[in-house]
Amino acid sequence: MTRSIVVSGPPAVGKTTVARALASEFGLECVGGGDVLKEMAVEHGLEPGGDDWWDTEAGMSFLAMREGDPAFDRRLDERLAETYGRGGAVITSYTLPWLVRGGVKIWLGGSHESSTRRMQSRDEMGAEEAYAVTKKRYDRNRELYRRLYGFEFGRDLSVFDIVIGTDGLDAAGVIRAATEGARRLL
């Protein structure tokens, strides 16, 4: 059985781009934690669409719903942990690295300014809006996970096998670093 890989990091740091590249390189299934969470949003009557849905009023309302009911995130994490445990997957997740054992855990870290620039180009929004959105998502998610699980998202990196600083690297450089690190550990 091929071990699973989980890619974590703050919003708009490149988790999905790296996860897709790793899945392609190693012949693994790619599972987006955000995609599974969107499936759960549909189960609650919402209509999430597009990568930037999280930054819309509806996406932020769903975040508020999650903040009020920890069962959402616990169910999400149970689904992702089950997939991770089966092996053969690359999964993007904010929380999974702290909740599972084994496999390969990769942290993509970068400055808030770098995430802002990435969101600007990806989601075609202005600098001020992108900065506000990434900061709000990061701060609210960090607090949600601290209350839910007791870990410090973005501060406690002790659970990671590979930590990559993305500032100053293009996507190809980040992918190369993640691939080389994962190859040594798989």
N, C-alpha and C positions, 0 to 999 in steps of 0.2 A: 504494500500500500504506500502510495506517495503521500508524504506529509503535506498538510495544508500550510498556506501562508496567509497572514493577516497584515494589511497595510492600514496604518492609522496616522492621524495628524490633524491639525486644525482645518477649519473650512477653507476651501479654495487653495490647497497646497499642492494638489496634483495626485491625490490618492487613486482616483479612478483611472487616470492615464497610466500610472505605474502598474496598477493591478491588471489592467488589460494587457499591457506589454509582458508582464510576468506570466500570465495565463497562456499567452501565445507562445512564449519562449519555452515553457516547460510542459505544454500540452495539458493544462489544468482548466477546470471550470472556473469562470469568473462570476462572483456573486457580490453585488453591491448592497451593502447594508442599507443605504438610502433607498434602493429599489424595493427591498423587502418592507421597509417602513412605509413606502408609498402604497404597497399592496395592502398594508394594514389600514392606511388612511382610506382607501377605497372601501374596505370592509365597514368603515364608519361613515360612509355616505359622501366622502369627499372625492374630488376629481383632480388629483395631482397630475401635472404634466410638465415635461421639460426639466432640464437640469436646474433652472433657476426658480422652480416652484417654491423651494424652501424660503426664498427671499421675498415672496409675495405676501400679501395680507393673509391669504388662506393658509399658506405655509407657516407663517408666524402664529396664526390661530391654532394650528395643529400642534405646534411646539408648546403653546400655552396649555392645550388639552393634555399633552404628555406630562407637563410639569405638575399638573393637578392630579394625575393618575399614573403612578409608577408602573402599573400593570402593562402599559403600552411597551415601555422599554424592556421590561423583564421578559415579555413574550418575544419581542424582537431578538433579544440576546439569546434566549433559549433556542430559537430557530437557527440563528447563526452558529451557535456553539454545536448544535447537532450536525450541521453541514461541515463545520471545521473538524469535528471528531471523526467523520467518515473518511477524511483525507481527500487529496486530489483537487483542492479548491484554493483559489486566491480570493480572499474576502476583504472588502473595505468595511471598516467599523471603527467607531470612536472608542467603544468600550471593550470589545472582545479580548484584546491583549491582556487585560487584567483578570479576565474571567476563565480563561482556558489554559491548559498546560500543553507542552509539546509544540510541534510545528515550528514555523519560523515567524517571528514577529518583527515587523519593520515600522519604525517611526519616521515620518517625514516632517521635519521641523523647518519653519521659516518665519521670517519677520511678518508682522501684521501688514507692513507696507507691501511686501512681496505678494501676499495673499490678495491684497487690494488690487494690485496691478493685474494679477491673473484673473480675478473676478471681472474687472473692467473689460478686459479683452474677451473673455469667455461669454459674459452675459450682456455685453454692450451697455454698460452703465457708466455714469460719471464717477470721478474719483471720490468725491465726498460721499455719495450714496454707497459705493462699493465698500469704502472704509467703515461706514456706519453699520452696514449689513454684516460684514465679516466679524466686526467687533461684537455686535449684539449676539450673533449666533454662537461665537466662541464663548463669550462670557456666560450666556444662559445655559448652554450645554455643559460647560465646566461645572457650574453650580448644580445642575440637575444630576450629573454623575457623582458629584461629591455627596449630595444628599442620598442618592439611591444606593450607591455602592461604597462610599467612603474613600475613594481614591482621588488623587489630584491630577486630573486630565491635563496633560501638557507640562506638568511639573515633575511627576514621578515617572521617570523613563527607565527605571530599574528592570522592568519586565521585558524590555526589548532586546532582541539579538542584534539588530542593526539599527543605528540611528544615523540619518542622513540630513545634513543641513542643506536646504534647497536654495538658499540665497546665493546668487552668483552662478548658479547652474541652470542651463536650459533643460528642457524636458528630456532630451537625449542623455545628458549627463546624469540626471537623477535616475533614469531608467537603467543606465549602465551600472551605476553604483548599486542599485537594488538587485539587479540581475547577478552581478559578480558576488555580492554578499549571500544571496539566496542559494546560488550554485554551491558554495562552500558548505552550506548547512543542510541542504536537501539530501 
